[in-house]
Amino acid sequence: MFLSVFDVFKPGIGPSSSHTMGPMTAAAEFLDLLRRHEARSAAAALRVTLHGSLAFTGRGHATDRAVALGLLGFRPADIAMDEAERKLEALQAEKRLILADLPVLAFDPATAIVFDYGPPLPGHANGLVITALDAAGAPILSETYYSIGGGFVVTAAQREADVPPPSAAADLRLWPYPFETSAAMLRMARDSGLSVAAMKRANEVVGRAEAEVDAGLGRIWQAMNACVERGLSREGELPGGLRVKRRAKRIRDQLDREQGSNIAQPHVMADWLSVYAMAVNEENAAGGQVVTAPTNGAAGVVPAVIRYYIDRCIGADPARIPEFLLTAAAIGGLIKHNASISGAEAGCQGEVGSASAMAAAGLCAVLGGTPAQVENAAEIALEHHLGMTCDPVAGLVQVPCIERNGIGATKAVAAASLALRGDGSHFMPLDNCIAAMRQTGEEMSAKYKETSLAGLAVNLPEC
């Protein structure tokens, strides 16, 4: 298994990688499939059925909007929001799709997207079925997709055959350091004398030039940091009906006023961490452009810890940000391969827990940690998210998701600091912790896995 840093960190739009980016990608891919179908000229209409978590929290996560945008030909990585909004308004008015190399297709988002609240499809909690119909309403082509977290999409056939996503290469012989476990990662680091980031970079340059890797890592951080800055500058209510107010700008303004004064408490650094993360996830909740890290719902943790490193750590060097990202991506790849980063599959331990482990590893690395200390940092952070449910109020990625990213960032820094105080030896290996997360997710009730049927989602203020 090899998952590129550019698959772990992908630009997209909020509020959810699995509920927004994945369905949008699936819809766009179905159009390509239909264009290749021998009976495409007979297609007259499209129908989309959402299952499992996509149905239960799809409205709050804007899944119906994402599907419509995908069927208009947009993809998350390169969507132009102004153009997308114009075309979406036209679709809602005209109720038809006019697409290159296809006949005009009837499609009313209000009725052609069906929310099925029955049992989920067998392959994953996030399932959708897209069907092309002829003029008489008979199906001519149908495909089942699963949105498996982080914006990744597989078909039912790929899921059943356990085929990795197209961007993930399964042939271990292709890569100089093909670690699939943290134990293998540490063994290869010892044998080679390389850091986790250096091994990850060596894998990356198999498929692309080193200059391309560096440029791509620069774009990732630029997009992350731009999202932080947007979130720190905006005020108002978030969409969705909960009337949740943005808080990042107000808190940042308070922190700025306190700097250099004698009224700031020692734990103010935790407030800076939280506000960086909250800024990102407020942007995500508003449907803005974010970077999966490894998901949208957990997109604030990694950039918050990088900002903390740059702004607050003694001896910080911005030139080491690529090392942070490569290290974090290596840990994210291990978790995705051996467990899950999907809230609908593993709960929030798979999202914010994974992000916290990635950020802890990255920070430990750039502060001089050895590979053993990096692995220890990731394990500490993940261990203390085990059992965390995904129970978003009203199906929106707002409560408790925004604050949860801030707390995940503070845990990441604490984990890195603890690991750096030791020599890397510790009781619970990261591999075992990942296995525990997978088992916990498998046994967790579906009510607590992004369906908004339990937990905080049903314990709401009465006024």
C-alpha positions in Angstrom: 0.0 0.0 0.0 1.3 3.5 -0.9 -0.9 6.5 -0.3 0.6 9.7 -1.6 0.9 12.8 0.5 -1.3 14.4 -2.2 -4.0 11.9 -1.5 -4.0 12.5 2.2 -4.0 16.2 1.8 -6.4 17.2 -1.0 -8.0 20.6 -1.7 -11.8 20.6 -1.7 -14.9 22.2 -0.3 -16.7 21.9 2.9 -18.4 20.7 4.9 -17.5 17.1 4.6 -14.9 15.0 2.6 -17.1 11.9 2.8 -20.5 13.6 2.4 -19.5 16.4 0.0 -16.3 15.7 -1.8 -16.9 12.0 -2.2 -20.4 12.2 -3.6 -19.4 15.0 -5.9 -16.6 12.9 -7.3 -18.8 9.9 -7.7 -21.4 11.9 -9.6 -18.7 13.3 -12.0 -17.3 9.8 -12.5 -20.7 8.4 -13.3 -21.0 10.9 -16.1 -17.7 9.6 -17.6 -19.1 6.1 -17.2 -22.3 7.0 -19.0 -20.3 8.7 -21.9 -18.6 5.3 -22.5 -21.8 3.3 -22.4 -23.1 1.9 -25.7 -26.7 3.0 -24.9 -25.8 6.5 -23.8 -27.9 8.1 -26.6 -31.0 6.6 -25.0 -30.4 8.2 -21.6 -33.1 10.7 -20.7 -32.9 11.2 -17.0 -30.8 10.6 -13.9 -31.7 9.4 -10.4 -29.5 9.3 -7.3 -30.3 7.4 -4.1 -28.4 8.1 -0.9 -28.0 5.4 1.7 -26.8 5.0 5.3 -25.0 8.0 6.8 -25.3 9.9 3.4 -29.1 9.8 3.9 -29.3 10.4 7.6 -27.0 13.5 7.7 -26.9 14.2 4.0 -29.0 17.4 4.1 -26.9 18.8 7.0 -23.7 17.9 5.1 -25.0 19.3 1.8 -24.7 15.9 0.1 -27.6 16.7 -2.3 -25.9 19.9 -3.3 -22.6 18.1 -3.9 -24.3 15.5 -6.0 -25.9 18.1 -8.2 -22.5 19.9 -8.6 -20.9 16.6 -9.6 -23.5 16.0 -12.2 -22.9 19.5 -13.5 -19.3 18.3 -14.1 -17.5 19.9 -11.2 -14.9 18.1 -9.1 -13.7 19.2 -5.6 -10.1 20.0 -6.4 -10.7 22.5 -9.1 -14.2 23.8 -8.5 -14.8 27.5 -9.3 -17.4 28.5 -6.7 -19.0 31.5 -8.6 -19.5 29.5 -11.7 -20.7 26.5 -9.7 -23.4 28.6 -7.9 -24.6 30.0 -11.2 -25.0 26.6 -12.8 -26.6 25.2 -9.7 -29.2 27.9 -9.8 -29.9 27.3 -13.5 -30.3 23.5 -12.8 -32.8 24.2 -10.0 -34.8 26.4 -12.4 -34.6 24.3 -15.6 -34.4 20.8 -14.0 -32.2 19.4 -16.8 -28.5 18.8 -17.4 -26.9 19.9 -20.7 -23.5 18.2 -20.8 -20.9 17.5 -23.5 -21.2 14.2 -25.4 -24.5 13.3 -23.7 -28.2 13.9 -24.5 -30.1 16.4 -22.5 -30.9 14.7 -19.1 -33.9 15.5 -16.9 -32.8 16.0 -13.4 -34.6 17.9 -10.6 -32.4 17.9 -7.5 -35.5 18.2 -5.3 -37.0 15.0 -6.5 -34.3 13.0 -8.3 -32.1 12.8 -5.2 -33.7 10.3 -2.9 -32.8 9.9 0.8 -33.2 6.3 1.7 -33.4 5.9 5.5 -33.5 2.2 5.5 -30.5 -0.1 6.2 -27.2 1.0 4.7 -25.7 -0.7 1.7 -23.5 -3.7 2.6 -20.1 -2.2 1.5 -19.9 0.9 3.7 -22.0 3.3 5.7 -21.7 6.0 3.0 -23.3 4.6 -0.1 -25.0 6.1 -3.1 -26.5 4.6 -6.3 -26.7 6.6 -9.5 -28.9 5.4 -12.3 -29.4 6.6 -15.9 -33.0 6.1 -17.2 -34.5 6.0 -20.7 -37.5 8.0 -21.7 -39.8 5.3 -20.4 -38.1 5.4 -17.0 -36.3 2.1 -17.4 -32.7 1.9 -16.1 -30.0 1.6 -18.8 -27.0 2.1 -16.5 -26.6 2.0 -12.7 -23.5 2.1 -10.5 -23.1 1.9 -6.7 -20.4 4.0 -5.1 -19.0 4.2 -1.6 -17.5 7.3 -0.1 -15.0 5.8 2.2 -13.6 8.9 3.9 -11.2 11.7 3.0 -12.9 12.2 -0.4 -11.9 8.7 -1.6 -14.6 6.9 -3.7 -14.7 3.3 -4.8 -17.4 1.3 -6.7 -19.2 -1.6 -5.2 -17.2 -4.0 -7.3 -13.9 -2.4 -6.1 -15.0 -2.5 -2.5 -16.0 -6.1 -2.7 -12.7 -7.1 -4.4 -10.8 -4.9 -1.8 -9.3 -2.9 -4.7 -7.4 0.2 -3.4 -8.6 3.6 -4.6 -7.0 4.5 -8.0 -4.6 6.9 -6.3 -3.3 4.2 -3.9 -0.8 1.8 -5.4 -0.9 -1.8 -4.0 2.3 -3.2 -5.6 4.8 -2.9 -2.8 7.7 -3.6 -5.1 7.3 -0.1 -6.7 8.4 1.8 -3.6 11.8 1.8 -1.9 10.2 2.0 1.6 6.8 0.2 1.3 5.9 0.1 5.0 2.3 -1.0 5.7 2.7 -0.9 9.5 4.5 1.3 12.0 6.7 -1.6 13.0 7.9 -1.9 9.4 8.3 1.8 9.2 10.5 1.8 12.3 12.5 -1.2 11.0 13.1 0.5 7.6 14.1 3.7 9.4 16.7 1.8 11.5 18.1 0.0 8.5 18.3 3.0 6.3 19.2 5.7 8.8 16.5 7.9 7.3 13.7 9.8 9.0 10.0 9.0 8.4 9.7 12.1 6.1 12.8 11.1 4.1 11.4 7.6 3.5 8.0 9.1 2.5 9.8 11.5 0.1 11.7 8.7 -1.5 8.4 6.9 -2.2 6.8 10.1 -3.6 9.6 10.7 -6.1 9.1 7.3 -7.7 6.1 8.7 -9.5 7.0 12.4 -9.8 10.0 14.7 -9.9 11.3 16.0 -6.6 10.7 19.6 -7.7 7.1 18.6 -8.4 6.8 17.1 -4.9 8.2 20.3 -3.3 5.9 22.5 -5.3 2.9 20.4 -4.4 3.8 20.5 -0.7 4.1 24.3 -1.0 0.6 24.5 -2.5 -0.8 22.3 0.3 0.5 24.6 3.0 -0.4 27.7 1.1 -4.0 26.5 0.9 -4.1 25.4 4.5 -2.7 28.7 5.8 -5.0 30.7 3.5 -7.9 28.9 5.0 -6.7 29.7 8.5 -6.4 33.4 7.6 -9.9 33.5 6.0 -11.4 31.9 9.1 -9.6 34.4 11.4 -11.0 37.3 9.5 -14.7 36.4 9.1 -17.7 36.9 11.3 -21.4 36.1 11.3 -23.6 33.0 11.6 -22.8 29.7 10.0 -25.4 28.2 7.5 -27.7 25.4 8.4 -30.2 26.7 10.9 -28.5 26.2 14.2 -27.5 29.9 14.3 -24.0 29.0 15.4 -21.8 32.1 15.4 -18.3 32.2 14.1 -15.9 32.7 17.1 -12.4 32.5 15.7 -12.0 36.2 14.8 -13.3 37.4 18.1 -11.1 35.0 20.1 -8.0 36.0 18.0 -8.8 39.6 18.6 -8.9 39.0 22.3 -5.6 37.1 22.2 -3.9 39.9 20.2 -5.0 42.5 22.8 -3.6 40.4 25.6 -0.2 39.9 24.1 2.5 41.6 26.0 0.3 42.3 29.0 0.4 40.7 32.4 -3.2 39.4 32.2 -2.5 36.4 29.9 -2.6 33.0 31.6 0.2 30.5 30.9 -2.3 28.2 29.1 -3.0 30.9 26.5 -0.9 28.9 24.0 -3.8 26.3 24.0 -6.1 29.1 23.0 -4.0 30.0 20.0 -3.9 26.3 19.0 -7.7 26.1 19.3 -8.4 29.3 17.5 -6.2 28.3 14.5 -8.1 25.0 14.2 -11.5 26.6 14.8 -10.9 29.1 12.0 -10.4 26.3 9.5 -13.4 24.4 10.6 -15.7 27.4 10.6 -14.6 27.9 7.0 -15.4 24.2 6.4 -18.8 24.5 8.0 -19.6 27.4 5.7 -18.8 25.3 2.7 -15.5 27.1 2.0 -12.4 25.7 0.4 -10.3 23.6 2.8 -7.7 20.8 2.6 -8.5 17.3 3.8 -6.2 16.4 6.7 -7.1 13.6 6.5 -10.8 14.6 6.2 -12.8 17.9 6.0 -14.3 17.3 9.5 -10.8 17.1 10.9 -9.2 19.6 8.6 -8.2 22.1 11.3 -5.9 20.0 13.4 -2.8 19.8 11.2 -2.7 23.4 10.0 -3.3 24.6 13.5 -0.3 22.7 14.8 1.8 23.9 11.9 0.9 27.5 12.7 1.7 26.9 16.3 5.1 25.5 15.3 5.8 28.5 13.1 4.4 31.2 15.3 5.2 29.9 18.8 8.0 27.4 18.8 11.6 28.4 19.5 13.8 27.8 16.6 10.9 27.1 14.2 11.9 27.0 10.5 9.2 27.3 7.8 11.5 25.3 5.5 10.7 22.3 7.6 6.9 22.4 6.8 7.3 19.8 4.0 8.9 17.5 6.6 5.9 18.0 8.9 3.5 17.2 6.0 5.3 14.2 4.8 5.6 12.7 8.3 1.9 13.4 9.0 0.9 11.8 5.7 2.9 8.7 6.5 0.9 8.2 9.7 -2.4 9.1 8.0 -1.7 6.4 5.4 -1.0 3.8 8.0 -4.3 4.6 9.8 -6.3 4.6 6.6 -4.8 1.3 5.4 -5.2 -0.6 8.7 -8.3 1.0 10.1 -10.4 3.9 8.8 -10.5 7.7 8.6 -14.3 7.8 8.0 -16.5 9.1 10.7 -19.4 7.0 9.3 -17.3 3.9 9.7 -15.2 4.5 12.8 -16.7 7.6 14.6 -14.8 10.7 15.2 -11.8 8.7 16.5 -11.2 8.0 12.8 -11.3 11.7 11.9 -10.1 14.0 14.7 -8.2 11.1 16.3 -6.3 10.4 13.1 -5.7 14.1 12.5 -4.3 14.5 16.0 -2.0 11.5 15.6 -0.7 12.9 12.2 -0.1 16.4 13.7 1.6 15.0 16.8 4.0 13.0 14.5 4.7 16.0 12.3 5.4 18.3 15.2 7.6 15.7 16.9 9.6 15.3 13.7 10.3 19.0 13.1 11.2 19.5 16.8 14.0 17.0 16.3 12.3 13.7 17.2 13.6 10.4 16.1 11.4 7.9 14.1 10.7 6.1 17.4 9.7 9.3 19.1 7.5 10.2 16.1 5.7 6.8 16.3 5.3 7.3 20.0 3.8 10.8 19.5 1.3 9.5 17.0 0.3 6.6 19.4 -0.2 8.9 22.4 -2.5 11.2 20.4 -4.5 8.5 18.8 -4.8 6.5 22.1 -6.5 9.4 23.8 -9.2 9.7 21.1 -10.3 6.0 21.2 -14.0 5.6 21.5 -14.9 9.1 20.3 -18.2 9.1 18.6 -19.4 11.1 15.6 -22.7 12.7 16.7 -23.0 16.1 14.8 -26.0 18.1 15.9 -28.6 18.4 13.1 -26.2 16.6 10.8 -24.1 19.7 10.5 -20.3 19.8 10.8 -20.5 22.4 13.5 -21.4 21.2 17.0 -19.2 19.6 18.4 -16.9 19.4 15.3 -15.4 22.9 15.3 -14.3 22.9 18.9 -13.3 19.2 18.7 -10.6 20.2 16.2 -9.2 22.7 18.6 -9.0 20.1 21.4 -7.5 17.6 18.9 -4.7 20.1 18.1 -3.9 20.7 21.8 -3.7 16.9 22.3 -1.4 16.6 19.4 1.1 19.2 20.9 0.9 17.5 24.3 1.5 14.1 22.7 4.5 15.4 20.8 5.9 17.0 23.9 5.6 13.8 25.9 7.2 11.7 23.2 10.2 14.1 23.0 10.7 13.7 26.8 11.3 10.0 26.3 13.6 7.9 24.1 10.9 6.5 21.9 10.4 3.3 23.8 6.8 2.8 25.1 4.3 0.2 26.1 1.6 0.4 23.4 2.8 0.3 19.8 1.0 2.5 17.3 0.0 -0.6 15.3 -1.9 -2.0 18.3 -3.6 1.3 18.9 -4.7 1.5 15.3 -6.1 -2.0 15.6 -8.0 -1.0 18.8 -9.5 1.9 16.9 -10.6 -0.3 14.1 -12.2 -2.8 16.5 -13.9 0.0 18.5 -15.3 1.4 15.3 -16.6 -2.0 14.2 -18.4 -2.5 17.5 -19.7 1.1 17.9 -23.4 1.4 17.3 -24.4 3.0 14.0 -26.3 5.6 16.1 -22.9 7.1 17.0 -21.3 7.0 13.6 -22.4 10.2 11.7 -26.1 9.4 11.6 -27.1 12.0 14.2 -29.3 9.5 15.9 -27.7 9.6 19.4 -25.3 11.4 21.7 -25.0 15.1 21.4 -27.2 15.1 18.3 -30.3 14.2 20.3 -29.4 16.0 23.5 -30.1 19.6 22.5 -30.9 22.8 24.4 -34.6 23.3 24.9 -34.4 27.0 24.1 
